[in-house]
Amino acid sequence: MLEPLYRRFPSIMMARRNLTRNKVRSALAMLGIVIGVLAIASLGIFGNTLQVSVTDSLGDIGSEIIVSPAFDEGVSALTDRDVQNIERAAPGATVTPIAQGQGVVEFSNERQVVQIFGVSRPGDLYEAESGTLPPTLRSGALIGTNLAENLGVRVGNSIMVDGKSYRVSAILAASQAFSPTSASNAVVLPIGEFPAREYDQIVVDAGSGLEANATADAIRELNDRDTRYEVFELADISDQITQAFDAIGSFLIAIGAISLVVAGVSILNVMLMSTIERRTEIGVLRAVGVQKVEILGIILVEALLLGILGGVVGILLSIVAGMAVSQFILGDPWGVFTMANFVFIAQAYGFALGASLLSGLYPAWRAANLNPVDALRG
């Protein structure tokens, strides 16, 4: 099958023959490339898989903005007027004022200190695992799924919150994403249950990350006359995490690249040894008219073949290792097949070919410049 290729490029045939003369030495040189490609690609895939896992846990927080009172300016709480100002500054966004505190929840013989949120429209922030979320929460209580499980609470049960009885209308579904208003271990009560009509924070969902940035700027402009708001874009968390993982990924790839440099030195040594051992053969080739550039090509092809074969084996092992990492972290072995991971694999393979080619340059130059007479004399 390869005969037409060998006839068209005889240097490939000679390179293959030379490499198979000492299979153990060639395999050891190739092993360095395998390890290098495996290290670069696997570490890159590992870092990317971790980033995907963390990003998934953050969820779609890029569209959310948290507005808090400007405590440094002496503002201790937000009011209905602040809510109206923010609604005017963020037309089209979902604006949800929240009051919060801590309290003691009791059910049966169980007692637990938990976070308590006060909201008017629970559907803006939460989903029900069981029961029904009312459009406007005027009575009763909503309880997080973890807390309900710990206390053994079901929809329709009555719980005591700070000594006052509430009927549970719904159990809230666990949120897969990071959120400062997560209610997995909390109780949600009507906003009217809080003594003062004041809010601790206002959650603004702008719909998308791009709109969130513009909305945050519009809310900050409200501070021009009187500083009352501290605005925090949750997308900043995602950006910082992405930057941190990019730095970690670069560091891991740099560590992997060191192994490829070592592999390149190994190939350089193998090619030099091969050139010395084949000194007479090279002298004969030069004596019968083979040109320097052809000798150069044969040695370079040998080095490149080591890189190509070692790189392919390294890629296959990297994919297997990546599938194991993806299964362990994401629970999905096929999650390794992403464009970002293919970029790491391509970079590792390109680095392997480059290291192999560079390692073969000096031995090839040395072989091409052998004096045929001196070479035949041994």
Salt bridges, closest charged atoms under 4 A:
ASP80 OD2 - ARG197 NE 3.40
ASP82 OD2 - ARG228 NH2 2.71
GLU106 OE1 - ARG111 NE 3.59
ASP124 OD2 - ARG121 NE 2.79
GLU193 OE1 - LYS164 NZ 2.90
ASP217 OD1 - ARG220 NH1 3.29
GLU233 OE2 - ARG220 NH2 3.39
GLU277 OE2 - ARG25 NH1 2.97
GLU281 OE2 - ARG17 NH2 2.97
GLU281 OE1 - ARG21 NH1 2.83
GLU302 OE2 - ARG278 NH2 2.77
